[in-house]
Amino acid sequence: MASNIIEKKLSKKDLHAMAWRSLFLQASFCYERMQAGGWLYSLLPALKKIYKDRKDDLKKAMKDHLEFFNTHPFLVTPILGIIAAMEEKGEDRDAIRGVKIALMGPLGGIGDAIAWLTILPICAGLGASLAIQGNVFGPILFLILFNAIHFALVFGGIKYGYNTGLNALASLKTGTKTISSLASIVGLTVVGALIASYISMSTPLVVHAGKATVAVQKDVLDKILPNMLPLAFTFFVYWLLKKGLSPTKIIGVIILLGIVTKYFGIF
């Protein structure tokens, strides 16, 4: 009886080569095909080995993989692994294209939630807590933690995608929404904590009513809601972003606001 097991052609070295190349996913980014050039560059070690003696098939595969592609750079490797496994098994080209398109959207969304709303604020918060105390190890700690998690996702993802192949599709597609929601909740909670911890803002205003003296910050604002001013300032910056102001312009507004309020003794 003939065996249905497909002999794996890709080695650990090939998978690592693809993972390293994926770090350049957006190096040739363009608005027509987005990350297609970087995607093909990342997948090439697998394609060249799989189609080593079939130049025409290699050309066809390369042409297919230059089509539009866009996902999150941190989570591109699971897709690379799955597509490499499909290419190795000789799956239909339309099926390969369909799987690639089906995965790039969900993993793009979950990548934003995990990387920018969870990993980044947590690592940056830990680094900032040391930097505020004057410890030079603060930014170093941030870089080490953030990149350690980044590389764990990149190299772990390529192995997971390749070893599980199409079996990973179900878990990836069904679990992305849940993971994305949980990561967003954790990330926003951390951002909220960072607002209270690292945005220092208070007013020295004192109101005199006859013989009574009321400190606006201590006697009014802090009793209504501690850290009210940092929270209000955060919402103000968010409002500016929603109005379409660029980060550069917002920084200019903040500097101008700081100078004016300091001059008049408001903050």
C-alpha positions as CSV (number, residue, x, y, z in Angstrom):
1,M,0.0,0.0,0.0
2,A,1.4,3.4,-1.0
3,S,2.0,5.9,1.8
4,N,0.1,9.2,1.8
5,I,2.8,10.9,3.9
6,I,4.5,13.7,2.0
7,E,8.3,13.8,2.6
8,K,9.2,17.2,4.0
9,K,11.8,19.0,1.9
10,L,12.3,22.1,4.0
11,S,14.8,22.0,6.9
12,K,15.0,24.0,10.1
13,K,17.6,26.1,8.4
14,D,15.2,26.9,5.5
15,L,12.5,27.9,8.0
16,H,14.9,30.2,9.9
17,A,16.0,31.8,6.6
18,M,12.4,32.6,5.8
19,A,11.9,34.0,9.3
20,W,14.9,36.3,9.0
21,R,13.8,37.5,5.6
22,S,10.3,38.3,7.0
23,L,11.9,41.1,9.0
24,F,12.2,42.9,5.6
25,L,8.5,42.4,4.7
26,Q,7.8,46.1,4.3
27,A,11.2,47.0,2.7
28,S,9.6,47.3,-0.8
29,F,6.2,48.5,0.4
30,C,4.0,50.1,-2.3
31,Y,0.4,51.1,-2.5
32,E,-0.3,48.8,-5.5
33,R,0.7,45.5,-4.0
34,M,1.5,46.5,-0.4
35,Q,3.9,43.9,1.0
36,A,4.0,41.6,-2.0
37,G,7.7,42.1,-2.8
38,G,8.7,41.4,0.8
39,W,6.3,38.4,1.0
40,L,7.9,36.8,-2.1
41,Y,11.4,37.6,-0.8
42,S,10.5,35.8,2.5
43,L,9.1,32.8,0.8
44,L,11.8,32.4,-1.8
45,P,14.1,30.0,0.2
46,A,11.1,27.5,0.3
47,L,10.1,28.0,-3.3
48,K,13.6,27.5,-4.6
49,K,14.1,24.3,-2.7
50,I,10.6,22.9,-3.5
51,Y,10.9,23.7,-7.2
52,K,14.6,23.1,-7.5
53,D,14.4,21.1,-10.7
54,R,11.2,22.7,-12.1
55,K,12.1,26.2,-13.3
56,D,8.7,26.8,-15.0
57,D,6.8,25.9,-11.8
58,L,9.1,28.2,-9.8
59,K,8.4,31.1,-12.2
60,K,4.6,30.4,-11.9
61,A,4.7,30.3,-8.1
62,M,6.8,33.5,-7.9
63,K,4.4,35.3,-10.2
64,D,1.4,34.2,-8.1
65,H,3.1,35.4,-4.9
66,L,3.7,38.8,-6.3
67,E,0.0,39.5,-6.1
68,F,-1.4,41.9,-3.4
69,F,-0.5,40.9,0.1
70,N,-0.9,42.8,3.4
71,T,-0.8,41.6,7.0
72,H,0.9,42.4,10.3
73,P,4.7,42.0,10.1
74,F,4.8,40.3,13.5
75,L,2.4,37.6,12.5
76,V,3.4,37.0,8.9
77,T,5.4,33.9,9.6
78,P,2.5,31.5,10.5
79,I,1.1,32.3,7.0
80,L,4.6,31.8,5.5
81,G,4.8,28.4,7.2
82,I,1.3,27.3,6.0
83,I,1.9,28.4,2.4
84,A,5.3,26.7,2.3
85,A,3.7,23.5,3.5
86,M,1.0,23.8,0.8
87,E,3.5,24.5,-1.9
88,E,5.5,21.4,-0.7
89,K,2.4,19.2,-0.9
90,G,1.7,20.4,-4.4
91,E,-1.7,22.0,-3.6
92,D,-3.7,23.7,-6.3
93,R,-2.6,27.2,-6.9
94,D,-6.1,28.7,-6.5
95,A,-6.3,27.0,-3.1
96,I,-2.9,28.4,-2.0
97,R,-4.0,31.9,-3.1
98,G,-7.3,31.5,-1.2
99,V,-5.7,30.4,2.0
100,K,-3.2,33.3,1.8
101,I,-6.0,35.8,1.3
102,A,-8.1,34.3,4.0
103,L,-5.4,34.5,6.7
104,M,-3.8,37.9,6.0
105,G,-6.8,39.9,7.1
106,P,-7.5,38.2,10.5
107,L,-3.8,38.0,11.4
108,G,-3.4,41.7,10.4
109,G,-6.1,42.7,12.9
110,I,-4.9,40.5,15.7
111,G,-1.3,41.6,15.2
112,D,-2.3,45.3,15.8
113,A,-4.1,44.3,19.0
114,I,-1.2,42.2,20.3
115,A,1.8,44.3,19.2
116,W,0.7,47.9,19.5
117,L,-2.0,47.7,22.1
118,T,-0.5,45.1,24.4
119,I,3.2,44.3,24.0
120,L,4.4,47.8,23.2
121,P,2.7,49.7,26.1
122,I,3.6,47.0,28.6
123,C,7.3,46.9,27.6
124,A,7.4,50.7,27.2
125,G,5.8,51.2,30.6
126,L,8.4,49.0,32.3
127,G,11.3,50.8,30.5
128,A,9.8,54.2,31.2
129,S,9.4,53.4,34.9
130,L,13.2,53.0,35.1
131,A,14.0,55.9,32.8
132,I,12.0,58.3,34.9
133,Q,14.2,57.4,37.9
134,G,17.2,58.3,35.9
135,N,18.2,54.7,35.2
136,V,20.0,54.3,31.8
137,F,18.9,50.7,31.7
138,G,15.2,51.9,31.1
139,P,15.4,52.1,27.2
140,I,17.6,49.1,27.1
141,L,15.1,47.0,29.0
142,F,12.3,48.2,26.6
143,L,14.3,47.2,23.5
144,I,15.3,43.8,25.0
145,L,11.8,42.9,26.1
146,F,10.0,44.1,23.0
147,N,12.4,42.4,20.6
148,A,12.5,39.2,22.6
149,I,8.7,38.8,22.2
150,H,8.9,39.9,18.6
151,F,11.5,37.3,17.7
152,A,9.6,34.6,19.7
153,L,6.5,35.4,17.6
154,V,8.5,35.4,14.3
155,F,10.5,32.2,14.8
156,G,7.7,30.4,16.7
157,G,5.2,31.3,14.1
158,I,7.1,29.9,11.1
159,K,7.5,26.5,12.9
160,Y,3.9,26.4,14.0
161,G,2.6,27.3,10.5
162,Y,4.8,24.8,8.7
163,N,4.4,21.9,11.1
164,T,0.6,22.1,11.4
165,G,0.0,23.2,7.8
166,L,-3.7,23.4,6.8
167,N,-4.7,22.0,10.3
168,A,-3.8,25.5,11.7
169,L,-6.4,27.2,9.6
170,A,-9.4,26.3,11.8
171,S,-7.7,27.4,15.1
172,L,-6.3,30.6,13.6
173,K,-9.5,31.7,12.0
174,T,-11.7,30.9,15.0
175,G,-9.4,32.2,17.7
176,T,-8.3,35.5,16.2
177,K,-11.4,37.4,17.2
178,T,-11.3,36.3,20.8
179,I,-7.5,36.8,21.1
180,S,-7.8,40.3,19.5
181,S,-10.6,41.3,21.9
182,L,-8.7,40.1,25.0
183,A,-5.4,41.7,23.8
184,S,-7.2,45.0,23.2
185,I,-8.7,44.9,26.7
186,V,-5.4,44.2,28.3
187,G,-3.6,46.9,26.2
188,L,-6.2,49.6,26.9
189,T,-6.0,48.8,30.6
190,V,-2.3,49.2,30.6
191,V,-2.6,52.5,28.6
192,G,-5.1,53.7,31.2
193,A,-2.6,52.9,34.0
194,L,0.2,54.6,32.2
195,I,-1.9,57.8,31.9
196,A,-2.4,57.9,35.6
197,S,1.3,57.0,36.4
198,Y,3.3,59.0,33.9
199,I,1.3,62.1,32.9
200,S,2.1,64.6,35.6
201,M,-0.3,67.5,35.6
202,S,-1.7,69.7,38.3
203,T,-2.8,73.3,38.9
204,P,-1.5,75.7,41.6
205,L,-4.7,77.8,41.4
206,V,-6.1,78.9,44.7
207,V,-9.5,80.5,45.1
208,H,-10.0,83.0,47.9
209,A,-13.5,83.5,49.3
210,G,-13.4,85.9,52.3
211,K,-11.3,84.2,54.9
212,A,-11.6,80.8,53.2
213,T,-8.9,79.6,50.9
214,V,-9.6,76.7,48.5
215,A,-6.8,74.9,46.6
216,V,-8.4,73.9,43.3
217,Q,-6.2,70.8,42.8
218,K,-6.1,69.4,46.4
219,D,-9.5,70.5,47.7
220,V,-11.7,70.1,44.5
221,L,-10.2,68.1,41.6
222,D,-8.5,65.4,43.6
223,K,-11.6,64.8,45.7
224,I,-13.8,64.5,42.6
225,L,-11.5,62.2,40.7
226,P,-7.7,61.7,41.3
227,N,-5.7,62.4,38.1
228,M,-8.6,64.2,36.5
229,L,-6.3,66.6,34.7
230,P,-4.1,63.9,33.1
231,L,-7.2,62.1,31.9
232,A,-8.7,65.3,30.5
233,F,-5.5,66.1,28.7
234,T,-5.4,62.6,27.2
235,F,-8.9,63.0,25.9
236,F,-7.9,66.4,24.5
237,V,-5.0,64.9,22.5
238,Y,-7.4,62.1,21.3
239,W,-9.8,64.8,20.2
240,L,-7.1,66.5,18.2
241,L,-6.2,63.2,16.5
242,K,-9.9,62.6,15.6
243,K,-9.9,66.1,14.1
244,G,-7.1,65.0,11.7
245,L,-4.1,66.8,13.2
246,S,-0.8,65.1,12.5
247,P,1.4,64.1,15.5
248,T,3.8,66.9,14.7
249,K,1.1,69.5,14.9
250,I,-0.2,68.0,18.1
251,I,3.3,68.2,19.7
252,G,3.4,71.9,18.6
253,V,0.0,72.5,20.2
254,I,1.1,70.8,23.5
255,I,4.3,72.9,23.6
256,L,2.4,76.2,23.0
257,L,-0.3,75.2,25.5
258,G,2.5,74.4,28.1
259,I,4.2,77.8,27.6
260,V,0.9,79.8,27.8
261,T,-0.5,78.0,30.9
262,K,2.9,78.2,32.7
263,Y,3.1,81.9,32.0
264,F,-0.3,82.6,33.5
265,G,0.2,80.2,36.3
266,I,-2.6,77.9,35.4
267,F,-0.5,74.7,35.4
